[in-house]
Every structure is written in C-alpha cells, then in structure tokens.
Amino acid sequence: MITKTIIDEYLLVTKILFEKNFLDLGLGSISLKLQNDLMLINKQNRHILEDDFFKKVHILKRDLSWKETSEDIKTHSKIYEKISSTKAIANIFPIHVITFSLEHHNFLKPLDKIGKKLINKVPIIEITNQIEWEENKEYIISNNLKENDVVIIKGYGVYIKARDIREILKKAIILENSAKILLYTQQH
C-alpha cells in the first residue's frame, strides 16, 4: 500500500523543481517507483498544483493509463526495467546546464567541491539525427544511466536517476549550481 508520506515527498520534490523552473506544465517528467511494477508519474500537461497531477501506472504493462501520462513514460519504464536499483527518475530543464551543454562540451565536470563529490563527471549526449533519437531515446538514455546517475542531452535537458526522490532534487540543484560556476569561470 502507498503511504501518504511517499506521495507527499513526491509532490514536495516536484513543487521545488517547478519553483526552480526545472519542470513545468508539459515540460519534463518525474516518476517514483512504488513496487516492482508500479510507479507514480506526472500526467500530460498538468500543473503541479492540480489535484490530478500524477497517475499510478504499471511500469511494464502498457495499458490505456499510459496515454494520460507524460510522453516520457516509455523512457521511465525502460530505465526502471534495466536498472532495478532506480527508485526515482526526473527529466528536467535547468537553464545553466542546457546553456553549458551547447558550448561544444562532451561532459560537464564540476569545479566546485560539492559538485565533484556528488555528481563528478556528467556525459553530454548530442542528438545528431532527430528521427533516430525519437525512435531510440529510451534505449539511449537507459544505457547511459547504467553508468551514470545523471546524463545531459545537449541543448535539451537532463535525466537523473536515484535511489530516492529527494536525491533527485539534491542532484538537480548541485548540477545546476556547478553549471553556473563553470559558465561564470569561462567568462572570466
């Protein structure tokens, strides 16, 4: 059975990501694995303040409930399927990370101590063929997340996996702060 606390944590993290402008109406996704084959995931075009923001769905069994959820559901499902230790996933859009990714980098390597300690070196994936990307993104992302907790899609956004929902928030904030520091030091 799902406890109110788990849902409250999910909503709290989602709200903070929204307030930081990392996640918004129709942009991004966040999920939480509840059991082996169940997850919470945000619905399509729903605002965090709406009562029916998220939906409980099966991870492996595609059914009609999938149509109501984020377009990222296939990617979340594939990550949970391939990486059993994953308990939470987010696809977010932190502006400084995206800006950094556009500057011909293959990875984001923090200069700050906290970034070095908690996220280390993050690969940046470049989309060279949009059609191929759309057809294979769940495999590309899940394969990259096997080796890393965070992966950046150049000019697009970030996927983060974690063992709990609060860790998603922590990594997102640290990653964005590290990207700001890198951008600032490049300018000077």
DRENMARBA-87052 format. One record per residue: residue number from 1; chain; z negated, x negated, y of N, C-alpha, C in turn. Coordinates in steps of 0.1 Angstrom, whole numbers, plus 2048, in hexadecimal, padded with zeros to 3 digits. Example, Ala and Ser with C-alpha at 12.3 -4.5 7.8 and 13.67 -1.06 7.14 Angstrom:
site nr 1, kette A, nup 7B2, neast 77C, nnorth 7C7, caup 7B2, caeast 785, canorth 7D3, cup 7B2, ceast 77C, cnorth 7DF
site nr 2, kette A, nup 7B9, neast 780, nnorth 7EA, caup 7B9, caeast 777, canorth 7F5, cup 7B1, ceast 77F, cnorth 800
//
This chain:
site nr 1, kette A, nup 800, neast 7F8, nnorth 7F4, caup 800, caeast 800, canorth 800, cup 800, ceast 7F7, cnorth 80D
site nr 2, kette A, nup 807, neast 7FC, nnorth 817, caup 808, caeast 7F4, canorth 823, cup 7FC, ceast 7F8, cnorth 82C
site nr 3, kette A, nup 7F5, neast 7ED, nnorth 831, caup 7EA, caeast 7F0, canorth 839, cup 7EE, ceast 7F1, cnorth 848
site nr 4, kette A, nup 7E7, neast 7F8, nnorth 850, caup 7EA, caeast 7F9, canorth 85E, cup 7EA, ceast 7EC, cnorth 865
site nr 5, kette A, nup 7E2, neast 7E3, nnorth 860, caup 7E1, caeast 7D5, canorth 866, cup 7EE, ceast 7CE, cnorth 865
site nr 6, kette A, nup 7F5, neast 7CE, nnorth 85A, caup 802, caeast 7C8, canorth 858, cup 80C, ceast 7CD, cnorth 862
site nr 7, kette A, nup 80D, neast 7DA, nnorth 863, caup 816, caeast 7E0, canorth 86D, cup 812, ceast 7DD, cnorth 87B
site nr 8, kette A, nup 805, neast 7DD, nnorth 87E, caup 801, caeast 7D9, canorth 88B, cup 805, ceast 7CB, cnorth 88F
site nr 9, kette A, nup 803, neast 7C2, nnorth 885, caup 807, caeast 7B4, canorth 888, cup 817, ceast 7B3, cnorth 88A
site nr 10, kette A, nup 81E, neast 7BA, nnorth 882, caup 82D, caeast 7BA, canorth 883, cup 830, ceast 7BF, cnorth 891
site nr 11, kette A, nup 82A, neast 7CA, nnorth 896, caup 82D, caeast 7D0, canorth 8A3, cup 829, ceast 7C7, cnorth 8AE
site nr 12, kette A, nup 81D, neast 7C0, nnorth 8AD, caup 818, caeast 7B7, canorth 8B7, cup 822, ceast 7AB, cnorth 8B9
site nr 13, kette A, nup 826, neast 7A5, nnorth 8AE, caup 82F, caeast 79A, canorth 8AF, cup 83D, ceast 79E, cnorth 8B5
site nr 14, kette A, nup 841, neast 7AA, nnorth 8B0, caup 84E, caeast 7AF, canorth 8B6, cup 84D, ceast 7B2, cnorth 8C5
site nr 15, kette A, nup 842, neast 7B7, nnorth 8C9, caup 840, caeast 7BA, canorth 8D7, cup 840, ceast 7AD, cnorth 8DF
site nr 16, kette A, nup 839, neast 7A3, nnorth 8DA, caup 838, caeast 796, canorth 8E2, cup 846, ceast 790, cnorth 8E2
site nr 17, kette A, nup 84E, neast 790, nnorth 8D7, caup 85C, caeast 78B, canorth 8D7, cup 864, ceast 793, cnorth 8E1
site nr 18, kette A, nup 862, neast 7A0, nnorth 8E2, caup 869, caeast 7A8, canorth 8EC, cup 865, ceast 7A4, cnorth 8FA
site nr 19, kette A, nup 858, neast 7A2, nnorth 8FD, caup 854, caeast 79F, canorth 90A, cup 859, ceast 791, cnorth 90F
site nr 20, kette A, nup 85B, neast 788, nnorth 905, caup 861, caeast 77B, canorth 908, cup 870, ceast 77B, cnorth 909
site nr 21, kette A, nup 876, neast 787, nnorth 907, caup 884, caeast 789, canorth 908, cup 88C, ceast 782, cnorth 8FD
site nr 22, kette A, nup 885, neast 780, nnorth 8F1, caup 88B, caeast 77A, canorth 8E5, cup 892, ceast 785, cnorth 8DC
site nr 23, kette A, nup 88D, neast 791, nnorth 8DE, caup 891, caeast 79D, canorth 8D5, cup 892, ceast 7A9, cnorth 8DE
site nr 24, kette A, nup 89D, neast 7B1, nnorth 8DD, caup 89F, caeast 7BC, canorth 8E6, cup 8A6, ceast 7C7, cnorth 8DE
site nr 25, kette A, nup 8A8, neast 7D2, nnorth 8E5, caup 8AF, caeast 7DE, canorth 8E0, cup 8BD, ceast 7DA, cnorth 8DA
site nr 26, kette A, nup 8BF, neast 7DB, nnorth 8CE, caup 8CC, caeast 7D8, canorth 8C8, cup 8CE, ceast 7C9, cnorth 8C6
site nr 27, kette A, nup 8C5, neast 7C0, nnorth 8CB, caup 8C7, caeast 7B2, canorth 8C9, cup 8BB, ceast 7AC, cnorth 8C1
site nr 28, kette A, nup 8BF, neast 7A6, nnorth 8B7, caup 8B5, caeast 79F, canorth 8AE, cup 8AF, ceast 7A8, cnorth 8A4
site nr 29, kette A, nup 8A7, neast 7A2, nnorth 89B, caup 8A1, caeast 7A9, canorth 890, cup 894, ceast 7A2, cnorth 88C
site nr 30, kette A, nup 88B, neast 7AA, nnorth 886, caup 87F, caeast 7A5, canorth 881, cup 87B, ceast 7AD, cnorth 875
site nr 31, kette A, nup 877, neast 7A5, nnorth 86B, caup 873, caeast 7AC, canorth 85E, cup 867, ceast 7A6, cnorth 859
site nr 32, kette A, nup 860, neast 7AE, nnorth 850, caup 854, caeast 7A9, canorth 84A, cup 854, ceast 7AE, cnorth 83B
site nr 33, kette A, nup 853, neast 7A5, nnorth 832, caup 853, caeast 7A8, canorth 824, cup 845, ceast 7AE, cnorth 820
site nr 34, kette A, nup 846, neast 7BA, nnorth 81A, caup 839, caeast 7C1, canorth 816, cup 836, ceast 7BE, cnorth 808
site nr 35, kette A, nup 840, neast 7BF, nnorth 7FF, caup 83E, caeast 7BD, canorth 7F1, cup 84B, ceast 7B7, cnorth 7EC
site nr 36, kette A, nup 84C, neast 7B4, nnorth 7DF, caup 858, caeast 7AE, canorth 7DA, cup 865, ceast 7B4, cnorth 7DE
site nr 37, kette A, nup 866, neast 7C1, nnorth 7DF, caup 872, caeast 7C7, canorth 7E2, cup 871, ceast 7D1, cnorth 7EE
site nr 38, kette A, nup 867, neast 7CF, nnorth 7F7, caup 866, caeast 7D7, canorth 803, cup 864, ceast 7CF, cnorth 80F
site nr 39, kette A, nup 86A, neast 7D3, nnorth 81A, caup 868, caeast 7CD, canorth 827, cup 868, ceast 7D7, cnorth 832
site nr 40, kette A, nup 862, neast 7D3, nnorth 83D, caup 864, caeast 7DA, canorth 84A, cup 86E, ceast 7D3, cnorth 852
site nr 41, kette A, nup 877, neast 7DA, nnorth 858, caup 881, caeast 7D4, canorth 861, cup 884, ceast 7DE, cnorth 86C
site nr 42, kette A, nup 888, neast 7D8, nnorth 878, caup 88B, caeast 7E1, canorth 883, cup 897, ceast 7E9, cnorth 881
site nr 43, kette A, nup 897, neast 7F5, nnorth 887, caup 8A3, caeast 7FE, canorth 886, cup 8AD, ceast 7F9, cnorth 891
site nr 44, kette A, nup 8BA, neast 7FE, nnorth 88F, caup 8C4, caeast 7FB, canorth 898, cup 8C1, ceast 802, cnorth 8A6
site nr 45, kette A, nup 8C4, neast 7FB, nnorth 8B0, caup 8C3, caeast 800, canorth 8BE, cup 8B6, ceast 807, cnorth 8C1
site nr 46, kette A, nup 8AB, neast 802, nnorth 8BC, caup 89E, caeast 808, canorth 8BE, cup 896, ceast 7FF, cnorth 8C7
site nr 47, kette A, nup 88E, neast 804, nnorth 8D0, caup 886, caeast 7FC, canorth 8D9, cup 878, ceast 7FB, cnorth 8D2
site nr 48, kette A, nup 871, neast 7F0, nnorth 8D4, caup 864, caeast 7EE, canorth 8CE, cup 85A, ceast 7F9, cnorth 8D2
site nr 49, kette A, nup 85C, neast 7FF, nnorth 8DD, caup 852, caeast 80A, canorth 8E1, cup 855, ceast 817, cnorth 8DB
site nr 50, kette A, nup 860, neast 819, nnorth 8D4, caup 863, caeast 825, canorth 8CD, cup 85B, ceast 826, cnorth 8C0
site nr 51, kette A, nup 856, neast 832, nnorth 8BD, caup 84E, caeast 835, canorth 8B1, cup 855, ceast 831, cnorth 8A4
site nr 52, kette A, nup 862, neast 833, nnorth 8A3, caup 869, caeast 830, canorth 897, cup 871, ceast 823, cnorth 898
site nr 53, kette A, nup 86B, neast 818, nnorth 89D, caup 871, caeast 80B, canorth 8A0, cup 875, ceast 805, cnorth 893
site nr 54, kette A, nup 86D, neast 806, nnorth 888, caup 870, caeast 7FF, canorth 87C, cup 872, ceast 809, cnorth 870
site nr 55, kette A, nup 877, neast 803, nnorth 865, caup 878, caeast 80B, canorth 859, cup 874, ceast 802, cnorth 84D
site nr 56, kette A, nup 86E, neast 809, nnorth 843, caup 86B, caeast 802, canorth 837, cup 877, ceast 804, cnorth 82D
site nr 57, kette A, nup 87D, neast 7F9, nnorth 828, caup 888, caeast 7FA, canorth 81F, cup 887, ceast 7F0, cnorth 813
site nr 58, kette A, nup 88F, neast 7F3, nnorth 809, caup 88F, caeast 7EA, canorth 7FE, cup 897, ceast 7DD, cnorth 802
site nr 59, kette A, nup 893, neast 7D2, nnorth 7FD, caup 899, caeast 7C5, canorth 800, cup 8A6, ceast 7C4, cnorth 7F8
site nr 60, kette A, nup 8A5, neast 7C7, nnorth 7EB, caup 8B1, caeast 7C4, canorth 7E2, cup 8B9, ceast 7D0, cnorth 7E0
site nr 61, kette A, nup 8B4, neast 7DC, nnorth 7E1, caup 8BC, caeast 7E8, canorth 7DE, cup 8C1, ceast 7EE, cnorth 7EB
site nr 62, kette A, nup 8CE, neast 7EC, nnorth 7ED, caup 8D5, caeast 7F2, canorth 7F8, cup 8D7, ceast 801, cnorth 7F6
site nr 63, kette A, nup 8D1, neast 808, nnorth 800, caup 8D2, caeast 817, canorth 7FF, cup 8D5, ceast 81C, cnorth 80E
site nr 64, kette A, nup 8D4, neast 829, nnorth 80F, caup 8D8, caeast 82F, canorth 81C, cup 8CE, ceast 82B, cnorth 827
site nr 65, kette A, nup 8C2, neast 827, nnorth 824, caup 8B8, caeast 823, canorth 82E, cup 8BD, ceast 816, cnorth 835
site nr 66, kette A, nup 8C5, neast 80E, nnorth 82F, caup 8CA, caeast 802, canorth 835, cup 8D2, ceast 805, cnorth 842
site nr 67, kette A, nup 8D9, neast 810, nnorth 842, caup 8E2, caeast 813, canorth 84D, cup 8DB, ceast 815, cnorth 85A
site nr 68, kette A, nup 8CE, neast 819, nnorth 859, caup 8C6, caeast 81B, canorth 865, cup 8C0, ceast 80E, cnorth 86B
site nr 69, kette A, nup 8C0, neast 804, nnorth 863, caup 8B9, caeast 7F8, canorth 867, cup 8C3, ceast 7EE, cnorth 86F
site nr 70, kette A, nup 8BD, neast 7E3, nnorth 874, caup 8C4, caeast 7D9, canorth 87A, cup 8D0, ceast 7D4, cnorth 872
site nr 71, kette A, nup 8DB, neast 7D0, nnorth 879, caup 8E6, caeast 7CB, canorth 873, cup 8E3, ceast 7BE, cnorth 86B
site nr 72, kette A, nup 8D8, neast 7B8, nnorth 86E, caup 8D4, caeast 7AC, canorth 867, cup 8CD, ceast 7AE, cnorth 859
site nr 73, kette A, nup 8CD, neast 7BA, nnorth 855, caup 8C6, caeast 7BD, canorth 848, cup 8CB, ceast 7B5, cnorth 83C
site nr 74, kette A, nup 8D8, neast 7B3, nnorth 83C, caup 8DE, caeast 7AB, canorth 830, cup 8D9, ceast 79D, cnorth 831
site nr 75, kette A, nup 8D8, neast 797, nnorth 83D, caup 8D3, caeast 78A, canorth 83E, cup 8C4, ceast 789, cnorth 83A
site nr 76, kette A, nup 8BC, neast 792, nnorth 83F, caup 8AE, caeast 792, canorth 83C, cup 8AC, ceast 794, cnorth 82D
site nr 77, kette A, nup 8B3, neast 79D, nnorth 827, caup 8B3, caeast 79F, canorth 818, cup 8B6, ceast 793, cnorth 810
site nr 78, kette A, nup 8C1, neast 78C, nnorth 814, caup 8C5, caeast 780, canorth 80D, cup 8BB, ceast 775, cnorth 80F
site nr 79, kette A, nup 8B4, neast 773, nnorth 81A, caup 8AA, caeast 769, canorth 81C, cup 89E, ceast 76C, cnorth 813
site nr 80, kette A, nup 899, neast 778, nnorth 813, caup 88E, caeast 77C, canorth 80A, cup 892, ceast 77A, cnorth 7FB
site nr 81, kette A, nup 89E, neast 77D, nnorth 7F8, caup 8A3, caeast 77B, canorth 7EA, cup 8A3, ceast 76D, cnorth 7E6
site nr 82, kette A, nup 8A8, neast 764, nnorth 7EF, caup 8AA, caeast 756, canorth 7EB, cup 89D, ceast 74D, cnorth 7ED
site nr 83, kette A, nup 895, neast 751, nnorth 7F7, caup 889, caeast 749, canorth 7FA, cup 87C, ceast 752, cnorth 7F9
site nr 84, kette A, nup 877, neast 752, nnorth 7ED, caup 86C, caeast 75C, canorth 7E9, cup 860, ceast 75A, cnorth 7F1
site nr 85, kette A, nup 85D, neast 74E, nnorth 7F7, caup 851, caeast 74B, canorth 7FF, cup 852, ceast 751, cnorth 80D
site nr 86, kette A, nup 85D, neast 756, nnorth 811, caup 85F, caeast 75C, canorth 81E, cup 859, ceast 769, cnorth 81F
site nr 87, kette A, nup 851, neast 76C, nnorth 829, caup 84A, caeast 778, canorth 82B, cup 84E, ceast 77F, cnorth 838
site nr 88, kette A, nup 855, neast 778, nnorth 841, caup 859, caeast 77D, canorth 84E, cup 865, ceast 776, cnorth 853
site nr 89, kette A, nup 86E, neast 77D, nnorth 859, caup 87B, caeast 778, canorth 85F, cup 87D, ceast 77E, cnorth 86C
site nr 90, kette A, nup 882, neast 775, nnorth 875, caup 887, caeast 77B, canorth 882, cup 894, ceast 774, cnorth 886
site nr 91, kette A, nup 89C, neast 77C, nnorth 88D, caup 8A8, caeast 778, canorth 893, cup 8A6, ceast 77A, cnorth 8A2
site nr 92, kette A, nup 8A4, neast 770, nnorth 8AA, caup 8A1, caeast 771, canorth 8B8, cup 8AB, ceast 76A, cnorth 8C1
site nr 93, kette A, nup 8A9, neast 76C, nnorth 8CE, caup 8B3, caeast 766, canorth 8D7, cup 8AC, ceast 760, cnorth 8E3
site nr 94, kette A, nup 8A5, neast 754, nnorth 8E1, caup 89E, caeast 74D, canorth 8EC, cup 8A8, ceast 746, cnorth 8F4
site nr 95, kette A, nup 8A9, neast 748, nnorth 901, caup 8B3, caeast 743, canorth 90A, cup 8B4, ceast 734, cnorth 90B
site nr 96, kette A, nup 8A9, neast 72D, nnorth 90B, caup 8A9, caeast 71F, canorth 90C, cup 8AE, ceast 718, cnorth 8FF
site nr 97, kette A, nup 8AB, neast 71E, nnorth 8F4, caup 8B0, caeast 719, canorth 8E7, cup 8BF, ceast 71B, cnorth 8E6
site nr 98, kette A, nup 8C4, neast 727, nnorth 8EA, caup 8D2, caeast 729, canorth 8EA, cup 8DA, ceast 720, cnorth 8F4
site nr 99, kette A, nup 8D4, neast 71E, nnorth 8FF, caup 8DA, caeast 715, canorth 909, cup 8DB, ceast 707, cnorth 904
site nr 100, kette A, nup 8D0, neast 702, nnorth 8FE, caup 8D0, caeast 6F5, canorth 8F8, cup 8DB, ceast 6F4, cnorth 8ED
site nr 101, kette A, nup 8DC, neast 6FE, nnorth 8E5, caup 8E6, caeast 6FE, canorth 8DA, cup 8F4, ceast 6FC, cnorth 8DE
site nr 102, kette A, nup 8F7, neast 701, nnorth 8EB, caup 905, caeast 700, canorth 8F0, cup 909, ceast 6F2, cnorth 8F5
site nr 103, kette A, nup 900, neast 6E9, nnorth 8F5, caup 902, caeast 6DC, canorth 8FB, cup 906, ceast 6D1, cnorth 8F1
site nr 104, kette A, nup 90E, neast 6D5, nnorth 8E7, caup 914, caeast 6CC, canorth 8DD, cup 909, ceast 6C4, cnorth 8D5
site nr 105, kette A, nup 8FF, neast 6CC, nnorth 8D1, caup 8F5, caeast 6C6, canorth 8C8, cup 8F6, ceast 6CB, cnorth 8BA
site nr 106, kette A, nup 8F2, neast 6C3, nnorth 8B0, caup 8F2, caeast 6C7, canorth 8A2, cup 8E4, ceast 6CC, cnorth 89E
site nr 107, kette A, nup 8DA, neast 6C8, nnorth 8A6, caup 8CD, caeast 6CC, canorth 8A2, cup 8C4, ceast 6CC, cnorth 8AF
site nr 108, kette A, nup 8B9, neast 6D3, nnorth 8AF, caup 8AF, caeast 6D2, canorth 8BA, cup 8A3, ceast 6CB, cnorth 8B4
site nr 109, kette A, nup 8A1, neast 6BF, nnorth 8BA, caup 895, caeast 6B7, canorth 8B6, cup 88C, ceast 6B6, cnorth 8C2
site nr 110, kette A, nup 880, neast 6BD, nnorth 8C1, caup 877, caeast 6BD, canorth 8CC, cup 872, ceast 6B0, cnorth 8D0
site nr 111, kette A, nup 86F, neast 6AE, nnorth 8DD, caup 869, caeast 6A2, canorth 8E3, cup 85A, ceast 6A4, cnorth 8E4
site nr 112, kette A, nup 855, neast 6B1, nnorth 8E5, caup 847, caeast 6B3, canorth 8E7, cup 83F, ceast 6B3, cnorth 8DA
site nr 113, kette A, nup 833, neast 6AF, nnorth 8DA, caup 82A, caeast 6AD, canorth 8CE, cup 829, ceast 6BA, cnorth 8C6
site nr 114, kette A, nup 827, neast 6C5, nnorth 8CC, caup 825, caeast 6D2, canorth 8C4, cup 833, ceast 6D5, cnorth 8BD
site nr 115, kette A, nup 83E, neast 6D4, nnorth 8C4, caup 84B, caeast 6D7, canorth 8BE, cup 84E, ceast 6CD, cnorth 8B3
site nr 116, kette A, nup 84B, neast 6C0, nnorth 8B5, caup 84D, caeast 6B7, canorth 8AA, cup 844, ceast 6BA, cnorth 89E
site nr 117, kette A, nup 838, neast 6BE, nnorth 8A0, caup 82F, caeast 6C1, canorth 895, cup 833, ceast 6CE, cnorth 88D
site nr 118, kette A, nup 836, neast 6D8, nnorth 895, caup 838, caeast 6E6, canorth 88E, cup 846, ceast 6EA, cnorth 88B
site nr 119, kette A, nup 850, neast 6E4, nnorth 892, caup 85E, caeast 6E8, canorth 88F, cup 867, ceast 6DC, cnorth 88C
site nr 120, kette A, nup 863, neast 6D0, nnorth 890, caup 86A, caeast 6C4, canorth 88D, cup 878, ceast 6C4, cnorth 892
site nr 121, kette A, nup 882, neast 6C5, nnorth 889, caup 890, caeast 6C4, canorth 88C, cup 897, ceast 6D1, cnorth 887
site nr 122, kette A, nup 89E, neast 6D8, nnorth 890, caup 8A4, caeast 6E5, canorth 88C, cup 8B3, ceast 6E3, cnorth 88C
site nr 123, kette A, nup 8BA, neast 6E6, nnorth 881, caup 8C8, caeast 6E6, canorth 881, cup 8CF, ceast 6F0, cnorth 88A
site nr 124, kette A, nup 8DA, neast 6ED, nnorth 890, caup 8E2, caeast 6F6, canorth 898, cup 8EF, ceast 6F8, cnorth 890
site nr 125, kette A, nup 8F2, neast 705, nnorth 88C, caup 8FE, caeast 708, canorth 885, cup 908, ceast 70D, cnorth 88F
site nr 126, kette A, nup 914, neast 707, nnorth 88E, caup 91F, caeast 70C, canorth 896, cup 928, ceast 715, cnorth 88F
site nr 127, kette A, nup 92C, neast 720, nnorth 895, caup 935, caeast 72A, canorth 890, cup 943, ceast 726, cnorth 894
site nr 128, kette A, nup 94B, neast 722, nnorth 88A, caup 958, caeast 71D, canorth 88D, cup 963, ceast 728, cnorth 88A
site nr 129, kette A, nup 95F, neast 731, nnorth 881, caup 969, caeast 73C, canorth 87D, cup 961, ceast 749, cnorth 87D
site nr 130, kette A, nup 963, neast 751, nnorth 887, caup 95B, caeast 75D, canorth 888, cup 95C, ceast 767, cnorth 87C
site nr 131, kette A, nup 968, neast 768, nnorth 877, caup 96A, caeast 771, canorth 86B, cup 962, ceast 76C, cnorth 85F
site nr 132, kette A, nup 964, neast 75F, nnorth 85C, caup 95C, caeast 759, canorth 851, cup 94D, ceast 75A, cnorth 853
site nr 133, kette A, nup 949, neast 758, nnorth 860, caup 93B, caeast 759, canorth 863, cup 936, ceast 767, cnorth 85F
site nr 134, kette A, nup 93C, neast 772, nnorth 864, caup 938, caeast 77F, canorth 862, cup 938, ceast 783, cnorth 853
site nr 135, kette A, nup 941, neast 77D, nnorth 84B, caup 942, caeast 780, canorth 83D, cup 937, ceast 778, cnorth 835
site nr 136, kette A, nup 932, neast 76D, nnorth 83A, caup 929, caeast 764, canorth 833, cup 91C, ceast 761, cnorth 839
site nr 137, kette A, nup 919, neast 767, nnorth 845, caup 90D, caeast 763, canorth 84C, cup 900, ceast 764, cnorth 845
site nr 138, kette A, nup 8FE, neast 76E, nnorth 83C, caup 8F1, caeast 76F, canorth 835, cup 8F0, ceast 763, cnorth 82B
site nr 139, kette A, nup 8FB, neast 75E, nnorth 826, caup 8FA, caeast 753, canorth 81D, cup 8F8, ceast 746, cnorth 824
site nr 140, kette A, nup 8FF, neast 744, nnorth 830, caup 8FE, caeast 738, canorth 838, cup 8F0, ceast 737, cnorth 83D
site nr 141, kette A, nup 8EA, neast 742, nnorth 843, caup 8DD, caeast 741, canorth 848, cup 8D2, ceast 73F, cnorth 83D
site nr 142, kette A, nup 8D3, neast 747, nnorth 833, caup 8C9, caeast 745, canorth 828, cup 8C9, ceast 737, cnorth 822
site nr 143, kette A, nup 8D5, neast 731, nnorth 820, caup 8D6, caeast 724, canorth 81B, cup 8D0, ceast 719, cnorth 824
site nr 144, kette A, nup 8D2, neast 71B, nnorth 831, caup 8CC, caeast 712, canorth 83B, cup 8BD, ceast 714, cnorth 83C
site nr 145, kette A, nup 8B8, neast 720, nnorth 83A, caup 8AA, caeast 722, canorth 83B, cup 8A2, ceast 71E, cnorth 82E
site nr 146, kette A, nup 8AA, neast 71A, nnorth 824, caup 8A3, caeast 715, canorth 818, cup 89C, ceast 707, cnorth 81C
site nr 147, kette A, nup 8A3, neast 700, nnorth 824, caup 89F, caeast 6F2, canorth 828, cup 896, ceast 6F3, cnorth 835
site nr 148, kette A, nup 898, neast 6FD, nnorth 83D, caup 891, caeast 6FD, canorth 84B, cup 88B, ceast 70B, cnorth 84D
site nr 149, kette A, nup 881, neast 70B, nnorth 855, caup 87B, caeast 718, canorth 858, cup 882, ceast 71F, cnorth 864
site nr 150, kette A, nup 88A, neast 716, nnorth 86B, caup 891, caeast 71B, canorth 877, cup 89F, ceast 716, cnorth 877
site nr 151, kette A, nup 8A8, neast 71E, nnorth 87B, caup 8B6, caeast 71A, canorth 87C, cup 8BC, ceast 720, cnorth 889
site nr 152, kette A, nup 8C4, neast 719, nnorth 890, caup 8CA, caeast 71D, canorth 89D, cup 8D9, ceast 71F, cnorth 89A
site nr 153, kette A, nup 8DE, neast 72B, nnorth 89F, caup 8EC, caeast 72D, canorth 89E, cup 8F1, ceast 72B, cnorth 8AC
site nr 154, kette A, nup 8FA, neast 721, nnorth 8AD, caup 8FF, caeast 71C, canorth 8BA, cup 904, ceast 728, cnorth 8C3
site nr 155, kette A, nup 8FF, neast 729, nnorth 8CF, caup 903, caeast 733, canorth 8D8, cup 8FF, ceast 741, cnorth 8D5
site nr 156, kette A, nup 8F8, neast 743, nnorth 8CA, caup 8F5, caeast 750, canorth 8C6, cup 8E6, ceast 753, cnorth 8C5
site nr 157, kette A, nup 8DE, neast 74D, nnorth 8BC, caup 8D0, caeast 750, canorth 8BB, cup 8C9, ceast 747, cnorth 8B1
site nr 158, kette A, nup 8BE, neast 74C, nnorth 8AC, caup 8B5, caeast 744, canorth 8A4, cup 8B0, ceast 74D, cnorth 898
site nr 159, kette A, nup 8B0, neast 748, nnorth 88C, caup 8AA, caeast 74E, canorth 881, cup 89D, ceast 746, cnorth 87D
site nr 160, kette A, nup 892, neast 74D, nnorth 87B, caup 886, caeast 747, canorth 877, cup 880, ceast 74E, cnorth 86B
site nr 161, kette A, nup 87C, neast 746, nnorth 861, caup 875, caeast 74C, canorth 856, cup 867, ceast 746, cnorth 856
site nr 162, kette A, nup 85D, neast 74E, nnorth 850, caup 84F, caeast 749, canorth 850, cup 848, ceast 750, cnorth 845
site nr 163, kette A, nup 83C, neast 74B, nnorth 842, caup 833, caeast 751, canorth 838, cup 82B, ceast 75C, cnorth 83D
site nr 164, kette A, nup 82A, neast 75E, nnorth 84A, caup 824, caeast 76A, canorth 850, cup 82A, ceast 76D, cnorth 85E
site nr 165, kette A, nup 828, neast 779, nnorth 862, caup 82F, caeast 77E, canorth 86E, cup 82B, ceast 776, cnorth 87B
site nr 166, kette A, nup 81E, neast 772, nnorth 87C, caup 819, caeast 76B, canorth 888, cup 81F, ceast 75D, cnorth 889
site nr 167, kette A, nup 823, neast 757, nnorth 87D, caup 829, caeast 74A, canorth 87D, cup 837, ceast 74B, cnorth 884
site nr 168, kette A, nup 83E, neast 756, nnorth 882, caup 84B, caeast 758, canorth 889, cup 849, ceast 757, cnorth 898
site nr 169, kette A, nup 83F, neast 75D, nnorth 89D, caup 83C, caeast 75D, canorth 8AC, cup 839, ceast 74F, cnorth 8B0
site nr 170, kette A, nup 831, neast 748, nnorth 8A9, caup 82D, caeast 73B, canorth 8AD, cup 839, ceast 731, cnorth 8AD
site nr 171, kette A, nup 841, neast 732, nnorth 8A3, caup 84D, caeast 729, canorth 8A2, cup 857, ceast 72D, cnorth 8AD
site nr 172, kette A, nup 858, neast 73A, nnorth 8B0, caup 862, caeast 73E, canorth 8BA, cup 85E, ceast 738, cnorth 8C8
site nr 173, kette A, nup 851, neast 739, nnorth 8CB, caup 84C, caeast 735, canorth 8D8, cup 84D, ceast 725, cnorth 8D9
site nr 174, kette A, nup 849, neast 71F, nnorth 8CF, caup 84A, caeast 710, canorth 8CF, cup 858, ceast 70B, cnorth 8D0
site nr 175, kette A, nup 861, neast 711, nnorth 8C8, caup 86F, caeast 70E, canorth 8C9, cup 875, ceast 70F, cnorth 8D7
site nr 176, kette A, nup 872, neast 71B, nnorth 8DD, caup 877, caeast 71D, canorth 8EB, cup 871, ceast 713, cnorth 8F5
site nr 177, kette A, nup 864, neast 710, nnorth 8F4, caup 85E, caeast 706, canorth 8FD, cup 864, ceast 6F8, cnorth 8FA
site nr 178, kette A, nup 866, neast 6F5, nnorth 8EE, caup 86D, caeast 6E8, canorth 8EB, cup 87B, ceast 6E7, cnorth 8F1
site nr 179, kette A, nup 882, neast 6F2, nnorth 8F0, caup 890, caeast 6F2, canorth 8F5, cup 88F, ceast 6F1, cnorth 905
site nr 180, kette A, nup 886, neast 6F7, nnorth 90B, caup 884, caeast 6F6, canorth 91A, cup 882, ceast 6E8, cnorth 91E
site nr 181, kette A, nup 879, neast 6E1, nnorth 916, caup 875, caeast 6D3, canorth 919, cup 882, ceast 6CA, cnorth 917
site nr 182, kette A, nup 889, neast 6CC, nnorth 90C, caup 895, caeast 6C5, canorth 90A, cup 8A0, ceast 6C7, cnorth 915
site nr 183, kette A, nup 8A2, neast 6D3, nnorth 919, caup 8AB, caeast 6D6, canorth 924, cup 8A7, ceast 6CF, cnorth 931
site nr 184, kette A, nup 89A, neast 6D0, nnorth 934, caup 894, caeast 6CB, canorth 940, cup 896, ceast 6BC, cnorth 940
site nr 185, kette A, nup 893, neast 6B5, nnorth 935, caup 894, caeast 6A6, canorth 935, cup 8A2, ceast 6A1, cnorth 935
site nr 186, kette A, nup 8AC, neast 6A9, nnorth 931, caup 8BA, caeast 6A6, canorth 931, cup 8BF, ceast 6A6, cnorth 940
site nr 187, kette A, nup 8B9, neast 6AF, nnorth 948, caup 8BD, caeast 6B0, canorth 956, cup 8B8, ceast 6A5, cnorth 95F
site nr 188, kette A, nup 8AD, neast 69E, nnorth 95A, caup 8A7, caeast 694, canorth 962, cup 8A9, ceast 686, cnorth 95D
//
